[in-house]
Amino acid sequence: MSKIKITQVKSAIDRPERQKRTLEALGLKKMHATVEVEATPQVLGMVRKVSHLVTVAE
């Protein structure tokens, strides 16, 4: 399975608790933090929910 790089580009401040927990589940804790994860359907769904806060690279 392919890997994707996810970078947080916007703050989680003043966001709903669910979006904050989604960022933590993806492994993002700080601004401009980058994680490399497997591109599973579950991860892609989480990325879709917080797409306005992150950027994705293949």
C-alpha positions in Angstrom: 0.0 0.0 0.0 1.2 3.5 -0.8 2.3 6.0 1.8 1.2 9.7 2.1 2.7 12.6 3.9 0.3 14.7 5.9 1.3 18.2 7.1 -0.7 20.4 9.4 -0.9 23.9 8.0 -3.6 25.5 10.1 -4.2 25.6 13.8 -6.7 23.4 15.7 -7.6 26.3 18.0 -11.3 27.2 17.8 -12.1 23.9 15.9 -14.6 21.3 17.1 -13.3 18.7 19.5 -13.9 16.0 16.9 -11.5 17.7 14.5 -8.9 18.1 17.2 -9.1 14.4 18.0 -8.9 13.5 14.4 -5.6 15.4 14.0 -4.2 13.6 17.1 -5.3 10.3 15.7 -3.4 11.1 12.5 -0.3 11.8 14.7 -0.3 15.6 14.3 0.3 17.6 17.4 1.9 20.9 16.3 1.7 23.3 13.4 3.9 22.3 10.4 4.3 18.8 11.8 4.6 16.1 9.1 3.7 12.4 9.4 4.0 9.6 6.9 1.2 7.1 7.1 -0.2 4.2 5.0 -3.0 5.4 2.6 -5.7 3.1 4.0 -9.4 4.0 3.6 -9.6 4.8 7.3 -6.8 7.3 7.1 -8.1 8.9 3.9 -11.4 9.4 5.5 -9.8 11.1 8.5 -7.8 13.3 6.1 -11.0 14.2 4.2 -12.6 15.4 7.5 -9.7 17.8 8.3 -8.7 18.6 4.7 -9.0 22.4 5.5 -6.3 22.0 8.2 -3.8 19.8 6.4 -2.0 19.3 3.1 -1.3 15.9 1.6 1.6 14.8 -0.6 2.1 11.4 -2.1 
